Amino acid sequence: MEITICIGSSCHLKGSRDVIKIFERLISFHRLEDKVTLKGSFCMGECSKNGVCICVDGERFNVTPSEAETFFNYEIVPRIK
């Protein structure tokens, strides 16, 4: 699975660095290092929406740092297992 997280100016201000750290921790916790690839991308065109733009295997989502763990557990983990 490929997860791309926007690190452009707007998403950086919305907490993309925190989302990345949370996802890295959860990938390690669930031992998914061999199943998930995290990538960064500059502007993905979702600047006007709330949250950080995240693309999971081509599907876009907007996630705030406070929602990141819940998002990972309910959107990412079930797609892998």
C-alpha positions, 0 to 999 in steps of 0.5 A: 500500500502506498500512502502519500502525504502532502507536505506543501505549505498549507498542509505543513501549517495544518500539521502534516509533519505530525501526521507523518510521525503518527503514521510512522509510529502506527506502521511500526506498532502494527509491524506493517513496514513491509506492507506500507510505503509512506511518501511525501508530495508537494501541493495535491490541490486540496488546500481549501479543505480542512486537514492534511491531504492524504492519498491512499492507493489513489483515494484522497482524504483530508485528515487532521493530526488529532484524527490521524490515529483513528483514520489509520486504524479504521482506513489503513489497517483494514485494507491491509489485513 
